[in-house]
Amino acid sequence: MEIEKHRDFSKLRLKEISNRMSQIPQLKDSSLCVFATGSYGRLEASENSDIDLFLIDTDDIKQTSNLNKTIINLSGAGL
């Protein structure tokens, strides 16, 4: 069934992205929460879907600096 194919594709791709993001040193000690919206968030993505990732700093005391955000963006550019 087509819906299952999209769900399986979405889960596989999100797992790949999660694994790659876990290798970014700047994310290891951060308190960032990463979530996907759109077709990936609904597990309806296909090979032609773009991915909408959002990173939210969940630490109220220590906020992520703009420099760290830039480094994360550059490190993850190949995602």
mmCIF file of the N, C-alpha and C atoms, coordinates in Angstrom:
data_MODEL
# 
_entry.id   MODEL 
# 
loop_
_atom_site.group_PDB 
_atom_site.id 
_atom_site.type_symbol 
_atom_site.label_atom_id 
_atom_site.label_alt_id 
_atom_site.label_comp_id 
_atom_site.label_asym_id 
_atom_site.label_entity_id 
_atom_site.label_seq_id 
_atom_site.pdbx_PDB_ins_code 
_atom_site.Cartn_x 
_atom_site.Cartn_y 
_atom_site.Cartn_z 
_atom_site.occupancy 
_atom_site.B_iso_or_equiv 
_atom_site.pdbx_formal_charge 
_atom_site.auth_seq_id 
_atom_site.auth_comp_id 
_atom_site.auth_asym_id 
_atom_site.auth_atom_id 
_atom_site.pdbx_PDB_model_num 
ATOM 1   N N  . MET A 1 1  ? 0.843  -1.178 0.000  1.00 0.00 ? 1  MET A N  1 
ATOM 2   C CA . MET A 1 1  ? 0.000  0.000  0.000  1.00 0.00 ? 1  MET A CA 1 
ATOM 3   C C  . MET A 1 1  ? 0.894  1.249  0.000  1.00 0.00 ? 1  MET A C  1 
ATOM 4   N N  . GLU A 1 2  ? 0.464  2.265  -0.694 1.00 0.00 ? 2  GLU A N  1 
ATOM 5   C CA . GLU A 1 2  ? 1.248  3.492  -0.873 1.00 0.00 ? 2  GLU A CA 1 
ATOM 6   C C  . GLU A 1 2  ? 1.500  4.232  0.443  1.00 0.00 ? 2  GLU A C  1 
ATOM 7   N N  . ILE A 1 3  ? 0.507  4.261  1.322  1.00 0.00 ? 3  ILE A N  1 
ATOM 8   C CA . ILE A 1 3  ? 0.660  4.964  2.598  1.00 0.00 ? 3  ILE A CA 1 
ATOM 9   C C  . ILE A 1 3  ? 1.767  4.315  3.432  1.00 0.00 ? 3  ILE A C  1 
ATOM 10  N N  . GLU A 1 4  ? 1.800  3.006  3.462  1.00 0.00 ? 4  GLU A N  1 
ATOM 11  C CA . GLU A 1 4  ? 2.850  2.298  4.214  1.00 0.00 ? 4  GLU A CA 1 
ATOM 12  C C  . GLU A 1 4  ? 4.223  2.566  3.620  1.00 0.00 ? 4  GLU A C  1 
ATOM 13  N N  . LYS A 1 5  ? 4.304  2.655  2.302  1.00 0.00 ? 5  LYS A N  1 
ATOM 14  C CA . LYS A 1 5  ? 5.573  2.944  1.633  1.00 0.00 ? 5  LYS A CA 1 
ATOM 15  C C  . LYS A 1 5  ? 6.098  4.314  2.067  1.00 0.00 ? 5  LYS A C  1 
ATOM 16  N N  . HIS A 1 6  ? 5.231  5.309  2.099  1.00 0.00 ? 6  HIS A N  1 
ATOM 17  C CA . HIS A 1 6  ? 5.624  6.661  2.517  1.00 0.00 ? 6  HIS A CA 1 
ATOM 18  C C  . HIS A 1 6  ? 6.007  6.692  3.994  1.00 0.00 ? 6  HIS A C  1 
ATOM 19  N N  . ARG A 1 7  ? 5.248  5.974  4.826  1.00 0.00 ? 7  ARG A N  1 
ATOM 20  C CA . ARG A 1 7  ? 5.563  5.926  6.253  1.00 0.00 ? 7  ARG A CA 1 
ATOM 21  C C  . ARG A 1 7  ? 6.936  5.285  6.478  1.00 0.00 ? 7  ARG A C  1 
ATOM 22  N N  . ASP A 1 8  ? 7.188  4.161  5.802  1.00 0.00 ? 8  ASP A N  1 
ATOM 23  C CA . ASP A 1 8  ? 8.479  3.484  5.950  1.00 0.00 ? 8  ASP A CA 1 
ATOM 24  C C  . ASP A 1 8  ? 9.622  4.353  5.442  1.00 0.00 ? 8  ASP A C  1 
ATOM 25  N N  . PHE A 1 9  ? 9.415  5.024  4.304  1.00 0.00 ? 9  PHE A N  1 
ATOM 26  C CA . PHE A 1 9  ? 10.437 5.913  3.762  1.00 0.00 ? 9  PHE A CA 1 
ATOM 27  C C  . PHE A 1 9  ? 10.726 7.048  4.733  1.00 0.00 ? 9  PHE A C  1 
ATOM 28  N N  . SER A 1 10 ? 9.663  7.651  5.277  1.00 0.00 ? 10 SER A N  1 
ATOM 29  C CA . SER A 1 10 ? 9.820  8.772  6.217  1.00 0.00 ? 10 SER A CA 1 
ATOM 30  C C  . SER A 1 10 ? 10.597 8.347  7.454  1.00 0.00 ? 10 SER A C  1 
ATOM 31  N N  . LYS A 1 11 ? 10.230 7.220  8.021  1.00 0.00 ? 11 LYS A N  1 
ATOM 32  C CA . LYS A 1 11 ? 10.902 6.741  9.232  1.00 0.00 ? 11 LYS A CA 1 
ATOM 33  C C  . LYS A 1 11 ? 12.370 6.437  8.959  1.00 0.00 ? 11 LYS A C  1 
ATOM 34  N N  . LEU A 1 12 ? 12.666 5.815  7.839  1.00 0.00 ? 12 LEU A N  1 
ATOM 35  C CA . LEU A 1 12 ? 14.045 5.492  7.493  1.00 0.00 ? 12 LEU A CA 1 
ATOM 36  C C  . LEU A 1 12 ? 14.874 6.756  7.322  1.00 0.00 ? 12 LEU A C  1 
ATOM 37  N N  . ARG A 1 13 ? 14.337 7.712  6.583  1.00 0.00 ? 13 ARG A N  1 
ATOM 38  C CA . ARG A 1 13 ? 15.070 8.962  6.341  1.00 0.00 ? 13 ARG A CA 1 
ATOM 39  C C  . ARG A 1 13 ? 15.263 9.747  7.631  1.00 0.00 ? 13 ARG A C  1 
ATOM 40  N N  . LEU A 1 14 ? 14.249 9.818  8.485  1.00 0.00 ? 14 LEU A N  1 
ATOM 41  C CA . LEU A 1 14 ? 14.379 10.522 9.764  1.00 0.00 ? 14 LEU A CA 1 
ATOM 42  C C  . LEU A 1 14 ? 15.414 9.848  10.656 1.00 0.00 ? 14 LEU A C  1 
ATOM 43  N N  . LYS A 1 15 ? 15.472 8.529  10.639 1.00 0.00 ? 15 LYS A N  1 
ATOM 44  C CA . LYS A 1 15 ? 16.484 7.804  11.412 1.00 0.00 ? 15 LYS A CA 1 
ATOM 45  C C  . LYS A 1 15 ? 17.880 8.124  10.883 1.00 0.00 ? 15 LYS A C  1 
ATOM 46  N N  . GLU A 1 16 ? 18.035 8.171  9.557  1.00 0.00 ? 16 GLU A N  1 
ATOM 47  C CA . GLU A 1 16 ? 19.324 8.526  8.966  1.00 0.00 ? 16 GLU A CA 1 
ATOM 48  C C  . GLU A 1 16 ? 19.752 9.935  9.386  1.00 0.00 ? 16 GLU A C  1 
ATOM 49  N N  . ILE A 1 17 ? 18.816 10.870 9.344  1.00 0.00 ? 17 ILE A N  1 
ATOM 50  C CA . ILE A 1 17 ? 19.118 12.252 9.724  1.00 0.00 ? 17 ILE A CA 1 
ATOM 51  C C  . ILE A 1 17 ? 19.465 12.322 11.208 1.00 0.00 ? 17 ILE A C  1 
ATOM 52  N N  . SER A 1 18 ? 18.731 11.614 12.038 1.00 0.00 ? 18 SER A N  1 
ATOM 53  C CA . SER A 1 18 ? 19.020 11.586 13.469 1.00 0.00 ? 18 SER A CA 1 
ATOM 54  C C  . SER A 1 18 ? 20.422 11.040 13.720 1.00 0.00 ? 18 SER A C  1 
ATOM 55  N N  . ASN A 1 19 ? 20.780 9.971  13.050 1.00 0.00 ? 19 ASN A N  1 
ATOM 56  C CA . ASN A 1 19 ? 22.117 9.400  13.211 1.00 0.00 ? 19 ASN A CA 1 
ATOM 57  C C  . ASN A 1 19 ? 23.200 10.380 12.779 1.00 0.00 ? 19 ASN A C  1 
ATOM 58  N N  . ARG A 1 20 ? 22.979 11.059 11.675 1.00 0.00 ? 20 ARG A N  1 
ATOM 59  C CA . ARG A 1 20 ? 23.977 12.029 11.200 1.00 0.00 ? 20 ARG A CA 1 
ATOM 60  C C  . ARG A 1 20 ? 24.076 13.232 12.133 1.00 0.00 ? 20 ARG A C  1 
ATOM 61  N N  . MET A 1 21 ? 22.933 13.697 12.637 1.00 0.00 ? 21 MET A N  1 
ATOM 62  C CA . MET A 1 21 ? 22.954 14.843 13.545 1.00 0.00 ? 21 MET A CA 1 
ATOM 63  C C  . MET A 1 21 ? 23.633 14.483 14.858 1.00 0.00 ? 21 MET A C  1 
ATOM 64  N N  . SER A 1 22 ? 23.533 13.238 15.278 1.00 0.00 ? 22 SER A N  1 
ATOM 65  C CA . SER A 1 22 ? 24.175 12.829 16.527 1.00 0.00 ? 22 SER A CA 1 
ATOM 66  C C  . SER A 1 22 ? 25.696 12.837 16.405 1.00 0.00 ? 22 SER A C  1 
ATOM 67  N N  . GLN A 1 23 ? 26.213 12.921 15.192 1.00 0.00 ? 23 GLN A N  1 
ATOM 68  C CA . GLN A 1 23 ? 27.652 12.976 14.965 1.00 0.00 ? 23 GLN A CA 1 
ATOM 69  C C  . GLN A 1 23 ? 28.192 14.405 14.929 1.00 0.00 ? 23 GLN A C  1 
ATOM 70  N N  . ILE A 1 24 ? 27.323 15.396 15.013 1.00 0.00 ? 24 ILE A N  1 
ATOM 71  C CA . ILE A 1 24 ? 27.747 16.796 14.995 1.00 0.00 ? 24 ILE A CA 1 
ATOM 72  C C  . ILE A 1 24 ? 28.186 17.174 16.407 1.00 0.00 ? 24 ILE A C  1 
ATOM 73  N N  . PRO A 1 25 ? 29.469 17.448 16.593 1.00 0.00 ? 25 PRO A N  1 
ATOM 74  C CA . PRO A 1 25 ? 29.981 17.708 17.951 1.00 0.00 ? 25 PRO A CA 1 
ATOM 75  C C  . PRO A 1 25 ? 29.248 18.827 18.687 1.00 0.00 ? 25 PRO A C  1 
ATOM 76  N N  . GLN A 1 26 ? 28.838 19.865 17.987 1.00 0.00 ? 26 GLN A N  1 
ATOM 77  C CA . GLN A 1 26 ? 28.187 21.003 18.636 1.00 0.00 ? 26 GLN A CA 1 
ATOM 78  C C  . GLN A 1 26 ? 26.815 20.633 19.212 1.00 0.00 ? 26 GLN A C  1 
ATOM 79  N N  . LEU A 1 27 ? 26.249 19.530 18.776 1.00 0.00 ? 27 LEU A N  1 
ATOM 80  C CA . LEU A 1 27 ? 24.945 19.124 19.295 1.00 0.00 ? 27 LEU A CA 1 
ATOM 81  C C  . LEU A 1 27 ? 25.050 18.213 20.515 1.00 0.00 ? 27 LEU A C  1 
ATOM 82  N N  . LYS A 1 28 ? 26.208 17.637 20.737 1.00 0.00 ? 28 LYS A N  1 
ATOM 83  C CA . LYS A 1 28 ? 26.366 16.642 21.808 1.00 0.00 ? 28 LYS A CA 1 
ATOM 84  C C  . LYS A 1 28 ? 26.050 17.206 23.186 1.00 0.00 ? 28 LYS A C  1 
ATOM 85  N N  . ASP A 1 29 ? 26.479 18.421 23.484 1.00 0.00 ? 29 ASP A N  1 
ATOM 86  C CA . ASP A 1 29 ? 26.264 19.001 24.802 1.00 0.00 ? 29 ASP A CA 1 
ATOM 87  C C  . ASP A 1 29 ? 25.155 20.052 24.805 1.00 0.00 ? 29 ASP A C  1 
ATOM 88  N N  . SER A 1 30 ? 24.369 20.080 23.773 1.00 0.00 ? 30 SER A N  1 
ATOM 89  C CA . SER A 1 30 ? 23.326 21.101 23.700 1.00 0.00 ? 30 SER A CA 1 
ATOM 90  C C  . SER A 1 30 ? 22.018 20.574 24.293 1.00 0.00 ? 30 SER A C  1 
ATOM 91  N N  . SER A 1 31 ? 21.109 21.476 24.495 1.00 0.00 ? 31 SER A N  1 
ATOM 92  C CA . SER A 1 31 ? 19.780 21.113 24.986 1.00 0.00 ? 31 SER A CA 1 
ATOM 93  C C  . SER A 1 31 ? 18.746 21.370 23.889 1.00 0.00 ? 31 SER A C  1 
ATOM 94  N N  . LEU A 1 32 ? 19.168 21.149 22.650 1.00 0.00 ? 32 LEU A N  1 
ATOM 95  C CA . LEU A 1 32 ? 18.281 21.405 21.525 1.00 0.00 ? 32 LEU A CA 1 
ATOM 96  C C  . LEU A 1 32 ? 17.311 20.249 21.315 1.00 0.00 ? 32 LEU A C  1 
ATOM 97  N N  . CYS A 1 33 ? 16.105 20.599 21.006 1.00 0.00 ? 33 CYS A N  1 
ATOM 98  C CA . CYS A 1 33 ? 15.081 19.638 20.620 1.00 0.00 ? 33 CYS A CA 1 
ATOM 99  C C  . CYS A 1 33 ? 14.888 19.809 19.113 1.00 0.00 ? 33 CYS A C  1 
ATOM 100 N N  . VAL A 1 34 ? 14.968 18.716 18.367 1.00 0.00 ? 34 VAL A N  1 
ATOM 101 C CA . VAL A 1 34 ? 14.826 18.768 16.917 1.00 0.00 ? 34 VAL A CA 1 
ATOM 102 C C  . VAL A 1 34 ? 13.534 18.057 16.547 1.00 0.00 ? 34 VAL A C  1 
ATOM 103 N N  . PHE A 1 35 ? 12.718 18.716 15.721 1.00 0.00 ? 35 PHE A N  1 
ATOM 104 C CA . PHE A 1 35 ? 11.505 18.047 15.267 1.00 0.00 ? 35 PHE A CA 1 
ATOM 105 C C  . PHE A 1 35 ? 11.230 18.382 13.814 1.00 0.00 ? 35 PHE A C  1 
ATOM 106 N N  . ALA A 1 36 ? 10.508 17.484 13.162 1.00 0.00 ? 36 ALA A N  1 
ATOM 107 C CA . ALA A 1 36 ? 10.163 17.636 11.742 1.00 0.00 ? 36 ALA A CA 1 
ATOM 108 C C  . ALA A 1 36 ? 8.679  17.962 11.624 1.00 0.00 ? 36 ALA A C  1 
ATOM 109 N N  . THR A 1 37 ? 8.364  18.797 10.636 1.00 0.00 ? 37 THR A N  1 
ATOM 110 C CA . THR A 1 37 ? 6.970  19.110 10.337 1.00 0.00 ? 37 THR A CA 1 
ATOM 111 C C  . THR A 1 37 ? 6.703  18.742 8.875  1.00 0.00 ? 37 THR A C  1 
ATOM 112 N N  . GLY A 1 38 ? 5.542  19.062 8.401  1.00 0.00 ? 38 GLY A N  1 
ATOM 113 C CA . GLY A 1 38 ? 5.201  18.790 7.004  1.00 0.00 ? 38 GLY A CA 1 
ATOM 114 C C  . GLY A 1 38 ? 5.061  17.301 6.740  1.00 0.00 ? 38 GLY A C  1 
ATOM 115 N N  . SER A 1 39 ? 5.402  16.895 5.536  1.00 0.00 ? 39 SER A N  1 
ATOM 116 C CA . SER A 1 39 ? 5.200  15.499 5.141  1.00 0.00 ? 39 SER A CA 1 
ATOM 117 C C  . SER A 1 39 ? 6.020  14.535 5.985  1.00 0.00 ? 39 SER A C  1 
ATOM 118 N N  . TYR A 1 40 ? 7.227  14.952 6.422  1.00 0.00 ? 40 TYR A N  1 
ATOM 119 C CA . TYR A 1 40 ? 8.015  14.076 7.296  1.00 0.00 ? 40 TYR A CA 1 
ATOM 120 C C  . TYR A 1 40 ? 7.383  13.974 8.675  1.00 0.00 ? 40 TYR A C  1 
ATOM 121 N N  . GLY A 1 41 ? 6.871  15.057 9.185  1.00 0.00 ? 41 GLY A N  1 
ATOM 122 C CA . GLY A 1 41 ? 6.208  15.036 10.482 1.00 0.00 ? 41 GLY A CA 1 
ATOM 123 C C  . GLY A 1 41 ? 4.961  14.167 10.476 1.00 0.00 ? 41 GLY A C  1 
ATOM 124 N N  . ARG A 1 42 ? 4.300  14.100 9.337  1.00 0.00 ? 42 ARG A N  1 
ATOM 125 C CA . ARG A 1 42 ? 3.114  13.256 9.189  1.00 0.00 ? 42 ARG A CA 1 
ATOM 126 C C  . ARG A 1 42 ? 3.457  11.846 8.731  1.00 0.00 ? 42 ARG A C  1 
ATOM 127 N N  . LEU A 1 43 ? 4.751  11.590 8.494  1.00 0.00 ? 43 LEU A N  1 
ATOM 128 C CA . LEU A 1 43 ? 5.238  10.307 7.949  1.00 0.00 ? 43 LEU A CA 1 
ATOM 129 C C  . LEU A 1 43 ? 4.602  9.998  6.599  1.00 0.00 ? 43 LEU A C  1 
ATOM 130 N N  . GLU A 1 44 ? 4.513  11.036 5.759  1.00 0.00 ? 44 GLU A N  1 
ATOM 131 C CA . GLU A 1 44 ? 3.940  10.901 4.417  1.00 0.00 ? 44 GLU A CA 1 
ATOM 132 C C  . GLU A 1 44 ? 4.933  11.301 3.330  1.00 0.00 ? 44 GLU A C  1 
ATOM 133 N N  . ALA A 1 45 ? 6.221  11.369 3.656  1.00 0.00 ? 45 ALA A N  1 
ATOM 134 C CA . ALA A 1 45 ? 7.229  11.877 2.721  1.00 0.00 ? 45 ALA A CA 1 
ATOM 135 C C  . ALA A 1 45 ? 7.532  10.864 1.621  1.00 0.00 ? 45 ALA A C  1 
ATOM 136 N N  . SER A 1 46 ? 8.019  11.406 0.512  1.00 0.00 ? 46 SER A N  1 
ATOM 137 C CA . SER A 1 46 ? 8.500  10.587 -0.601 1.00 0.00 ? 46 SER A CA 1 
ATOM 138 C C  . SER A 1 46 ? 9.877  11.108 -0.999 1.00 0.00 ? 46 SER A C  1 
ATOM 139 N N  . GLU A 1 47 ? 10.471 10.502 -2.005 1.00 0.00 ? 47 GLU A N  1 
ATOM 140 C CA . GLU A 1 47 ? 11.802 10.926 -2.446 1.00 0.00 ? 47 GLU A CA 1 
ATOM 141 C C  . GLU A 1 47 ? 11.832 12.379 -2.907 1.00 0.00 ? 47 GLU A C  1 
ATOM 142 N N  . ASN A 1 48 ? 10.699 12.934 -3.289 1.00 0.00 ? 48 ASN A N  1 
ATOM 143 C CA . ASN A 1 48 ? 10.636 14.306 -3.786 1.00 0.00 ? 48 ASN A CA 1 
ATOM 144 C C  . ASN A 1 48 ? 10.271 15.324 -2.702 1.00 0.00 ? 48 ASN A C  1 
ATOM 145 N N  . SER A 1 49 ? 10.092 14.862 -1.488 1.00 0.00 ? 49 SER A N  1 
ATOM 146 C CA . SER A 1 49 ? 9.689  15.759 -0.401 1.00 0.00 ? 49 SER A CA 1 
ATOM 147 C C  . SER A 1 49 ? 10.887 16.521 0.154  1.00 0.00 ? 49 SER A C  1 
ATOM 148 N N  . ASP A 1 50 ? 10.640 17.774 0.522  1.00 0.00 ? 50 ASP A N  1 
ATOM 149 C CA . ASP A 1 50 ? 11.667 18.512 1.263  1.00 0.00 ? 50 ASP A CA 1 
ATOM 150 C C  . ASP A 1 50 ? 11.464 18.187 2.740  1.00 0.00 ? 50 ASP A C  1 
ATOM 151 N N  . ILE A 1 51 ? 12.460 18.535 3.536  1.00 0.00 ? 51 ILE A N  1 
ATOM 152 C CA . ILE A 1 51 ? 12.339 18.248 4.966  1.00 0.00 ? 51 ILE A CA 1 
ATOM 153 C C  . ILE A 1 51 ? 12.418 19.555 5.746  1.00 0.00 ? 51 ILE A C  1 
ATOM 154 N N  . ASP A 1 52 ? 11.470 19.720 6.630  1.00 0.00 ? 52 ASP A N  1 
ATOM 155 C CA . ASP A 1 52 ? 11.378 20.913 7.459  1.00 0.00 ? 52 ASP A CA 1 
ATOM 156 C C  . ASP A 1 52 ? 11.762 20.526 8.877  1.00 0.00 ? 52 ASP A C  1 
ATOM 157 N N  . LEU A 1 53 ? 12.990 20.867 9.257  1.00 0.00 ? 53 LEU A N  1 
ATOM 158 C CA . LEU A 1 53 ? 13.472 20.576 10.598 1.00 0.00 ? 53 LEU A CA 1 
ATOM 159 C C  . LEU A 1 53 ? 13.515 21.863 11.405 1.00 0.00 ? 53 LEU A C  1 
ATOM 160 N N  . PHE A 1 54 ? 13.119 21.753 12.649 1.00 0.00 ? 54 PHE A N  1 
ATOM 161 C CA . PHE A 1 54 ? 13.170 22.882 13.561 1.00 0.00 ? 54 PHE A CA 1 
ATOM 162 C C  . PHE A 1 54 ? 13.981 22.482 14.783 1.00 0.00 ? 54 PHE A C  1 
ATOM 163 N N  . LEU A 1 55 ? 14.829 23.394 15.233 1.00 0.00 ? 55 LEU A N  1 
ATOM 164 C CA . LEU A 1 55 ? 15.637 23.176 16.423 1.00 0.00 ? 55 LEU A CA 1 
ATOM 165 C C  . LEU A 1 55 ? 15.224 24.199 17.461 1.00 0.00 ? 55 LEU A C  1 
ATOM 166 N N  . ILE A 1 56 ? 14.874 23.725 18.641 1.00 0.00 ? 56 ILE A N  1 
ATOM 167 C CA . ILE A 1 56 ? 14.450 24.606 19.721 1.00 0.00 ? 56 ILE A CA 1 
ATOM 168 C C  . ILE A 1 56 ? 15.370 24.386 20.906 1.00 0.00 ? 56 ILE A C  1 
ATOM 169 N N  . ASP A 1 57 ? 15.888 25.470 21.455 1.00 0.00 ? 57 ASP A N  1 
ATOM 170 C CA . ASP A 1 57 ? 16.729 25.399 22.643 1.00 0.00 ? 57 ASP A CA 1 
ATOM 171 C C  . ASP A 1 57 ? 15.823 25.262 23.853 1.00 0.00 ? 57 ASP A C  1 
ATOM 172 N N  . THR A 1 58 ? 15.910 24.125 24.548 1.00 0.00 ? 58 THR A N  1 
ATOM 173 C CA . THR A 1 58 ? 15.029 23.866 25.690 1.00 0.00 ? 58 THR A CA 1 
ATOM 174 C C  . THR A 1 58 ? 15.637 24.276 27.019 1.00 0.00 ? 58 THR A C  1 
ATOM 175 N N  . ASP A 1 59 ? 16.846 24.815 26.995 1.00 0.00 ? 59 ASP A N  1 
ATOM 176 C CA . ASP A 1 59 ? 17.514 25.250 28.221 1.00 0.00 ? 59 ASP A CA 1 
ATOM 177 C C  . ASP A 1 59 ? 17.184 26.720 28.467 1.00 0.00 ? 59 ASP A C  1 
ATOM 178 N N  . ASP A 1 60 ? 16.408 26.987 29.519 1.00 0.00 ? 60 ASP A N  1 
ATOM 179 C CA . ASP A 1 60 ? 16.014 28.362 29.831 1.00 0.00 ? 60 ASP A CA 1 
ATOM 180 C C  . ASP A 1 60 ? 17.187 29.190 30.349 1.00 0.00 ? 60 ASP A C  1 
ATOM 181 N N  . ILE A 1 61 ? 18.169 28.538 30.941 1.00 0.00 ? 61 ILE A N  1 
ATOM 182 C CA . ILE A 1 61 ? 19.271 29.258 31.564 1.00 0.00 ? 61 ILE A CA 1 
ATOM 183 C C  . ILE A 1 61 ? 20.353 29.598 30.548 1.00 0.00 ? 61 ILE A C  1 
ATOM 184 N N  . LYS A 1 62 ? 20.796 28.606 29.811 1.00 0.00 ? 62 LYS A N  1 
ATOM 185 C CA . LYS A 1 62 ? 21.898 28.798 28.872 1.00 0.00 ? 62 LYS A CA 1 
ATOM 186 C C  . LYS A 1 62 ? 21.356 28.701 27.446 1.00 0.00 ? 62 LYS A C  1 
ATOM 187 N N  . GLN A 1 63 ? 21.256 29.809 26.775 1.00 0.00 ? 63 GLN A N  1 
ATOM 188 C CA . GLN A 1 63 ? 20.740 29.800 25.421 1.00 0.00 ? 63 GLN A CA 1 
ATOM 189 C C  . GLN A 1 63 ? 21.858 29.504 24.432 1.00 0.00 ? 63 GLN A C  1 
ATOM 190 N N  . THR A 1 64 ? 21.502 28.872 23.326 1.00 0.00 ? 64 THR A N  1 
ATOM 191 C CA . THR A 1 64 ? 22.461 28.570 22.281 1.00 0.00 ? 64 THR A CA 1 
ATOM 192 C C  . THR A 1 64 ? 22.852 29.869 21.584 1.00 0.00 ? 64 THR A C  1 
ATOM 193 N N  . SER A 1 65 ? 24.149 30.092 21.460 1.00 0.00 ? 65 SER A N  1 
ATOM 194 C CA . SER A 1 65 ? 24.614 31.330 20.841 1.00 0.00 ? 65 SER A CA 1 
ATOM 195 C C  . SER A 1 65 ? 24.377 31.299 19.333 1.00 0.00 ? 65 SER A C  1 
ATOM 196 N N  . ASN A 1 66 ? 24.357 32.482 18.726 1.00 0.00 ? 66 ASN A N  1 
ATOM 197 C CA . ASN A 1 66 ? 24.212 32.556 17.276 1.00 0.00 ? 66 ASN A CA 1 
ATOM 198 C C  . ASN A 1 66 ? 25.364 31.863 16.567 1.00 0.00 ? 66 ASN A C  1 
ATOM 199 N N  . LEU A 1 67 ? 26.567 31.938 17.154 1.00 0.00 ? 67 LEU A N  1 
ATOM 200 C CA . LEU A 1 67 ? 27.718 31.267 16.561 1.00 0.00 ? 67 LEU A CA 1 
ATOM 201 C C  . LEU A 1 67 ? 27.497 29.761 16.532 1.00 0.00 ? 67 LEU A C  1 
ATOM 202 N N  . ASN A 1 68 ? 27.016 29.176 17.641 1.00 0.00 ? 68 ASN A N  1 
ATOM 203 C CA . ASN A 1 68 ? 26.742 27.746 17.669 1.00 0.00 ? 68 ASN A CA 1 
ATOM 204 C C  . ASN A 1 68 ? 25.656 27.371 16.676 1.00 0.00 ? 68 ASN A C  1 
ATOM 205 N N  . LYS A 1 69 ? 24.631 28.210 16.547 1.00 0.00 ? 69 LYS A N  1 
ATOM 206 C CA . LYS A 1 69 ? 23.571 27.932 15.591 1.00 0.00 ? 69 LYS A CA 1 
ATOM 207 C C  . LYS A 1 69 ? 24.137 27.916 14.177 1.00 0.00 ? 69 LYS A C  1 
ATOM 208 N N  . THR A 1 70 ? 25.043 28.840 13.872 1.00 0.00 ? 70 THR A N  1 
ATOM 209 C CA . THR A 1 70 ? 25.657 28.889 12.546 1.00 0.00 ? 70 THR A CA 1 
ATOM 210 C C  . THR A 1 70 ? 26.507 27.653 12.320 1.00 0.00 ? 70 THR A C  1 
ATOM 211 N N  . ILE A 1 71 ? 27.283 27.250 13.308 1.00 0.00 ? 71 ILE A N  1 
ATOM 212 C CA . ILE A 1 71 ? 28.128 26.060 13.176 1.00 0.00 ? 71 ILE A CA 1 
ATOM 213 C C  . ILE A 1 71 ? 27.248 24.832 12.954 1.00 0.00 ? 71 ILE A C  1 
ATOM 214 N N  . ILE A 1 72 ? 26.152 24.726 13.678 1.00 0.00 ? 72 ILE A N  1 
ATOM 215 C CA . ILE A 1 72 ? 25.241 23.602 13.506 1.00 0.00 ? 72 ILE A CA 1 
ATOM 216 C C  . ILE A 1 72 ? 24.683 23.609 12.086 1.00 0.00 ? 72 ILE A C  1 
ATOM 217 N N  . ASN A 1 73 ? 24.263 24.770 11.593 1.00 0.00 ? 73 ASN A N  1 
ATOM 218 C CA . ASN A 1 73 ? 23.718 24.857 10.241 1.00 0.00 ? 73 ASN A CA 1 
ATOM 219 C C  . ASN A 1 73 ? 24.752 24.433 9.212  1.00 0.00 ? 73 ASN A C  1 
ATOM 220 N N  . LEU A 1 74 ? 26.001 24.870 9.383  1.00 0.00 ? 74 LEU A N  1 
ATOM 221 C CA . LEU A 1 74 ? 27.035 24.511 8.428  1.00 0.00 ? 74 LEU A CA 1 
ATOM 222 C C  . LEU A 1 74 ? 27.386 23.036 8.528  1.00 0.00 ? 74 LEU A C  1 
ATOM 223 N N  . SER A 1 75 ? 27.424 22.496 9.738  1.00 0.00 ? 75 SER A N  1 
ATOM 224 C CA . SER A 1 75 ? 27.750 21.086 9.923  1.00 0.00 ? 75 SER A CA 1 
ATOM 225 C C  . SER A 1 75 ? 26.673 20.195 9.318  1.00 0.00 ? 75 SER A C  1 
ATOM 226 N N  . GLY A 1 76 ? 25.445 20.647 9.409  1.00 0.00 ? 76 GLY A N  1 
ATOM 227 C CA . GLY A 1 76 ? 24.338 19.841 8.920  1.00 0.00 ? 76 GLY A CA 1 
ATOM 228 C C  . GLY A 1 76 ? 23.949 20.111 7.484  1.00 0.00 ? 76 GLY A C  1 
ATOM 229 N N  . ALA A 1 77 ? 24.747 20.910 6.772  1.00 0.00 ? 77 ALA A N  1 
ATOM 230 C CA . ALA A 1 77 ? 24.383 21.301 5.406  1.00 0.00 ? 77 ALA A CA 1 
ATOM 231 C C  . ALA A 1 77 ? 24.233 20.113 4.475  1.00 0.00 ? 77 ALA A C  1 
ATOM 232 N N  . GLY A 1 78 ? 24.930 19.020 4.750  1.00 0.00 ? 78 GLY A N  1 
ATOM 233 C CA . GLY A 1 78 ? 24.835 17.850 3.894  1.00 0.00 ? 78 GLY A CA 1 
ATOM 234 C C  . GLY A 1 78 ? 23.660 16.967 4.193  1.00 0.00 ? 78 GLY A C  1 
ATOM 235 N N  . LEU A 1 79 ? 22.808 17.360 5.140  1.00 0.00 ? 79 LEU A N  1 
ATOM 236 C CA . LEU A 1 79 ? 21.666 16.541 5.511  1.00 0.00 ? 79 LEU A CA 1 
ATOM 237 C C  . LEU A 1 79 ? 20.663 16.557 4.406  1.00 0.00 ? 79 LEU A C  1 
# 
